[in-house]
Structures are given as structure tokens and as C-alpha cells.
């Protein structure tokens, strides 16, 4: 079973680098992770739009910081109270509901 919130290796690398460095520009994150600048910059912009990171645009270059609870937000979501019904075959259902057959040969 796959979940929607699986993280790739690059995503985890960028998030942990941002967590270790603190607020940093895309260049600093690129140097810390060893990934290409374009992929890091594009990913940071997407995550900012999704609300996973905070962007400070008061400086010449935007600085990115990870929100404190980023790990909890990306964990798979559990649906409370949702349980799968037990699978019952058509034959098993028919046998359970069938009336008892009584013939003259029984008893």
C-alpha cells in the first residue's frame, strides 16, 4: 500500500539541511546538500507555496526556514474509525442465509 506523503531522499536532505543550518538562501542549501541549484530553488519555491517552509523576503535574496513541525505534517495521515469490512464470498453468504432443508430422509 502506498501513501501520499512519502518523501524522497532529496526532499529529506533539503529539509534536514535547512533544519541544521537555520534560515538560509537557496545557495547555502545547495552547498549543504550537494544538489543542483535549480532543483533546490524550484523545490523551495514549491514548498513555500504549500506552506511547508517559511520565506523571508526582507533581504536581497529570500531566506527559507523550516516550520517546527515539518516531520509530523508529512507523515501518512490515519483515518480515524475507518476499518475495512471483512470480505465474505457469495457462497459463504448464501450458506449462512440458506434455510435448513428438512426432508423425510433426515432424522
Secondary structure as GFF3:
##gff-version 3
##sequence-region A 1 107
A	DSSP	alpha_helix	9	21	.	.	.	ID=ss1
A	DSSP	alpha_helix	26	33	.	.	.	ID=ss2
A	DSSP	alpha_helix	37	50	.	.	.	ID=ss3
A	DSSP	beta_strand	53	56	.	.	.	ID=ss4
A	DSSP	beta_strand	63	66	.	.	.	ID=ss5
A	DSSP	alpha_helix	70	73	.	.	.	ID=ss6
A	DSSP	alpha_helix	90	97	.	.	.	ID=ss7
###
